[in-house]
Amino acid sequence: MRKQFEINLTGPDGKIDGIAQQLSDDRSVWEFKSIAGDLQLVIAKDETGNWERISGTEPYLSSWIDELADQVA
């Protein structure tokens, strides 16, 4: 069963509330969507197990990749 839960990321002006949703059964792809609808981020593990951004809104902070990965781990 795929998971979904509320999380927040740290933005330049404060916390960004949103929902993290598991997009793959093996937990290697996750999506964050802000409650306000202005931010979307999809991350996935690469072949070596490191998290990378594969899509999302622009601009974005690279720190969000690690923040989202830490919260879904």
Backbone as numpy.savetxt, mean C-alpha at the origin, in Angstrom:
# Nx Ny Nz CAx CAy CAz Cx Cy Cz
-8.59 -16.85 2.01 -9.44 -15.66 2.01 -8.55 -14.42 2.01
-8.84 -13.50 1.12 -8.06 -12.28 1.04 -8.46 -11.32 2.16
-7.47 -10.57 2.62 -7.68 -9.68 3.76 -7.87 -8.24 3.32
-8.54 -7.49 4.18 -8.75 -6.06 3.99 -8.85 -5.44 5.37
-8.16 -4.30 5.58 -8.23 -3.63 6.87 -7.87 -2.16 6.73
-8.27 -1.38 7.74 -7.98 0.05 7.76 -6.55 0.28 8.22
-5.85 1.19 7.54 -4.50 1.59 7.93 -4.34 3.07 7.62
-3.19 3.62 7.99 -2.87 4.97 7.57 -1.41 5.04 7.18
-1.13 5.94 6.25 0.23 6.22 5.81 0.58 7.64 6.23
1.85 7.92 6.34 2.30 9.24 6.76 2.52 10.12 5.54
1.70 11.14 5.40 1.82 12.07 4.30 2.57 13.32 4.71
2.87 14.19 3.79 3.59 15.42 4.11 2.81 16.35 5.04
1.47 16.22 5.04 0.63 17.08 5.88 -0.05 16.32 7.01
0.39 15.09 7.28 -0.21 14.29 8.35 -0.59 12.90 7.87
-1.40 12.23 8.67 -1.80 10.86 8.37 -2.82 10.82 7.24
-2.70 9.77 6.42 -3.64 9.52 5.34 -4.37 8.22 5.66
-5.64 8.32 5.98 -6.44 7.14 6.32 -6.86 6.42 5.06
-6.85 5.08 5.13 -7.25 4.31 3.97 -7.48 2.85 4.30
-7.66 2.08 3.26 -7.92 0.65 3.34 -6.82 -0.08 2.58
-6.23 -1.09 3.22 -5.29 -1.98 2.54 -6.05 -3.23 2.16
-5.86 -3.68 0.94 -6.54 -4.87 0.46 -5.55 -5.81 -0.20
-5.60 -7.06 0.20 -4.76 -8.09 -0.38 -5.31 -8.43 -1.77
-4.45 -8.38 -2.79 -4.89 -8.63 -4.16 -4.48 -10.00 -4.69
-3.63 -10.71 -3.94 -3.20 -12.04 -4.37 -3.31 -13.01 -3.20
-3.58 -14.26 -3.51 -3.75 -15.26 -2.46 -2.46 -15.53 -1.69
-1.32 -15.32 -2.31 -0.04 -15.59 -1.63 0.51 -14.37 -0.88
-0.31 -13.32 -0.70 0.03 -12.12 0.06 1.19 -11.33 -0.55
1.42 -11.47 -1.86 2.55 -10.77 -2.48 2.14 -9.49 -3.20
0.85 -9.18 -3.25 0.37 -7.95 -3.89 -0.69 -7.31 -2.99
-0.47 -6.02 -2.69 -1.40 -5.27 -1.84 -1.72 -3.93 -2.46
-2.93 -3.45 -2.18 -3.35 -2.14 -2.64 -3.77 -1.29 -1.45
-3.39 -0.01 -1.47 -3.85 0.98 -0.50 -4.70 1.98 -1.26
-5.89 2.27 -0.73 -6.74 3.33 -1.28 -7.12 4.24 -0.12
-6.89 5.53 -0.30 -7.24 6.47 0.75 -8.76 6.62 0.84
-9.24 6.92 2.05 -10.66 7.14 2.27 -11.14 8.33 1.43
-10.30 9.35 1.33 -10.65 10.55 0.56 -10.69 10.29 -0.95
-10.08 9.18 -1.39 -10.09 8.84 -2.81 -9.02 9.49 -3.65
-8.09 10.20 -2.99 -7.07 10.91 -3.75 -5.73 10.19 -3.82
-5.61 9.03 -3.18 -4.35 8.28 -3.20 -4.63 6.80 -3.37
-3.89 6.19 -4.29 -3.96 4.76 -4.52 -2.54 4.27 -4.75
-2.20 3.14 -4.15 -0.85 2.60 -4.25 -0.94 1.08 -4.29
-0.29 0.46 -5.26 -0.23 -1.00 -5.34 1.24 -1.39 -5.25
1.53 -2.30 -4.31 2.89 -2.80 -4.14 2.90 -4.32 -4.32
4.06 -4.84 -4.72 4.21 -6.27 -4.91 5.64 -6.66 -4.57
5.81 -7.92 -4.19 7.15 -8.44 -3.95 7.78 -8.81 -5.29
9.05 -8.43 -5.45 9.76 -8.82 -6.66 10.33 -10.23 -6.49
11.09 -10.68 -7.46 11.61 -12.05 -7.43 12.58 -12.32 -6.28
13.13 -11.27 -5.68 14.03 -11.45 -4.54 13.35 -11.20 -3.21
12.03 -10.92 -3.23 11.28 -10.72 -2.00 11.22 -9.29 -1.50
11.76 -8.35 -2.29 11.69 -6.94 -1.92 10.40 -6.33 -2.45
9.84 -5.40 -1.69 8.60 -4.73 -2.09 8.91 -3.61 -3.06
8.07 -3.47 -4.09 8.21 -2.39 -5.06 6.83 -1.87 -5.46
6.78 -0.62 -5.84 5.54 -0.02 -6.32 5.30 -0.47 -7.74
4.08 -0.96 -8.02 3.79 -1.37 -9.39 2.76 -0.47 -10.06
2.00 0.29 -9.27 1.10 1.29 -9.85 0.58 2.20 -8.75
-0.10 3.25 -9.17 -0.69 4.17 -8.20 -0.71 5.59 -8.71
-1.25 6.45 -7.87 -1.36 7.86 -8.22 -0.01 8.55 -8.13
0.11 9.62 -8.82 1.30 10.47 -8.80 0.91 11.81 -8.22
1.75 12.51 -7.53 3.03 12.04 -6.99 2.80 11.13 -5.78
3.86 10.46 -5.38 3.80 9.59 -4.22 5.12 9.68 -3.48
5.11 9.29 -2.22 6.35 9.24 -1.43 6.89 7.82 -1.44
8.16 7.66 -1.72 8.74 6.31 -1.75 8.66 5.63 -0.38
8.60 6.42 0.68 8.48 5.84 2.02 7.16 5.09 2.21
6.15 5.40 1.41 4.87 4.71 1.52 4.99 3.23 1.19
5.92 2.87 0.32 6.12 1.46 -0.03 6.50 0.69 1.22
7.50 1.16 1.94 7.94 0.48 3.16 6.88 0.53 4.25
6.19 1.66 4.38 5.13 1.79 5.38 4.02 0.79 5.15
3.57 0.69 3.91 2.51 -0.26 3.58 2.99 -1.69 3.77
4.19 -2.00 3.30 4.74 -3.36 3.46 4.86 -3.74 4.92
5.31 -2.82 5.78 5.43 -3.13 7.21 4.08 -3.42 7.83
3.05 -2.69 7.41 1.74 -2.86 8.03 1.01 -4.10 7.54
1.33 -4.59 6.37 0.66 -5.80 5.87 1.42 -7.07 6.23
2.66 -6.91 6.70 3.46 -8.09 7.05 2.96 -8.77 8.32
